[in-house]
């Protein structure tokens, strides 16, 4: 029997005296990422027993609002792609993509 491979992703959060994130770093050695800085992160975990999503949403106090808008748009687009791969629900994926386009238009992200 073959042994399962284990992969680790590490998140590091440095807080100021008011518990506001100042520095976010992450490591995923299997992906070639070592102690890389990030300005924001969204992590969702499915709790099958409770049938609910657990979340960690963090951003540093110096994350610019205009970058946060782009970050959210790109995250929504990626979620649409992931939803499609996971469900093959083409109709809902198209609806989600339409919303992503609307989101980008309203925030004037597309030039």
C-alpha positions as MATLAB code, in Angstrom:
seq = 'XXXXXXXXXXXXXXXXXXXXXXXXXXXXXXXXXXXXXXXXXXXXXXXXXXXXXXXXXXXXXXXXXXXXXXXXXXXXXXXXXXXXXXXXXXXXXXXXXXXXXXXXXXXXXXX';
ca = [
       0.000    0.000    0.000;
       1.333    3.447   -0.890;
       1.805    6.116    1.739;
      -0.238    9.294    1.423;
       1.677   12.495    0.853;
       1.170   15.349    3.291;
       1.406   19.003    2.288;
       1.385   21.972    4.654;
       0.315   25.559    4.117;
       1.397   28.000    6.811;
      -0.128   31.399    7.540;
       1.557   33.974    9.746;
      -0.160   37.119   11.036;
       1.707   39.897   12.822;
      -0.638   42.154   14.803;
      -0.246   45.654   16.174;
      -1.143   46.608   19.758;
      -4.841   46.839   18.765;
      -4.813   43.352   17.196;
      -4.981   44.785   13.652;
      -2.935   42.814   11.083;
       0.266   44.616   10.115;
       1.931   41.802    8.212;
       0.533   38.687    6.554;
       2.884   35.984    5.309;
       2.312   32.546    3.845;
       4.320   29.483    2.974;
       3.399   26.580    0.691;
       6.665   24.757    0.046;
       5.104   22.299   -2.414;
       3.988   25.321   -4.469;
       7.386   27.025   -4.268;
       6.148   29.733   -1.879;
       8.321   30.540    1.123;
       7.379   33.243    3.629;
       5.769   35.486    0.996;
       4.071   38.684    2.084;
       0.417   39.322    1.289;
      -1.825   42.317    1.923;
      -5.068   40.328    2.216;
      -6.330   36.770    2.514;
      -9.685   35.039    2.518;
      -9.829   31.480    3.800;
     -12.993   29.373    3.784;
     -13.251   25.904    5.305;
     -16.293   23.637    5.032;
     -17.389   22.083    8.331;
     -19.292   19.003    7.171;
     -20.629   18.146   10.630;
     -22.151   21.595   11.218;
     -22.947   22.053    7.509;
     -21.476   25.548    7.532;
     -18.566   27.547    6.201;
     -15.915   28.767    8.615;
     -13.980   31.828    7.473;
     -10.907   33.863    8.175;
     -10.882   37.226    6.374;
      -7.788   39.329    7.028;
      -6.143   42.352    5.454;
      -3.360   44.608    6.579;
      -4.069   48.147    7.654;
      -2.051   49.431    4.698;
      -4.051   47.471    2.077;
      -5.231   50.138   -0.410;
      -8.983   50.224   -1.047;
      -8.502   50.215   -4.836;
      -6.416   47.024   -4.545;
      -9.057   45.494   -2.242;
     -11.678   46.053   -4.955;
      -9.504   44.275   -7.537;
      -8.759   41.491   -5.026;
     -12.473   40.919   -4.460;
     -13.232   40.937   -8.186;
     -10.494   38.425   -8.941;
     -11.650   36.262   -6.018;
     -15.245   36.270   -7.296;
     -14.068   35.287  -10.800;
     -11.943   32.479   -9.352;
     -14.875   31.279   -7.234;
     -17.030   31.150  -10.374;
     -14.397   29.003  -12.091;
     -14.087   26.728   -9.058;
     -17.878   26.426   -8.790;
     -17.992   25.324  -12.436;
     -15.229   22.738  -11.984;
     -16.886   21.380   -8.824;
     -20.493   21.256  -10.067;
     -20.440   21.471  -13.887;
     -23.447   23.807  -13.484;
     -22.930   25.898  -16.606;
     -26.100   27.970  -16.166;
     -25.275   29.163  -12.647;
     -21.635   29.686  -13.606;
     -22.758   32.009  -16.404;
     -24.954   33.898  -13.922;
     -22.023   34.235  -11.530;
     -19.784   35.480  -14.357;
     -22.441   38.035  -15.301;
     -22.365   39.302  -11.725;
     -18.547   39.495  -11.848;
     -18.806   41.639  -14.986;
     -21.424   43.843  -13.281;
     -19.227   44.133  -10.181;
     -16.223   45.191  -12.277;
     -18.305   47.659  -14.270;
     -19.795   49.323  -11.170;
     -16.343   49.643   -9.562;
     -14.886   50.818  -12.875;
     -12.256   48.058  -12.788;
     -12.341   47.289  -16.508;
     -10.663   49.779  -18.751;
];
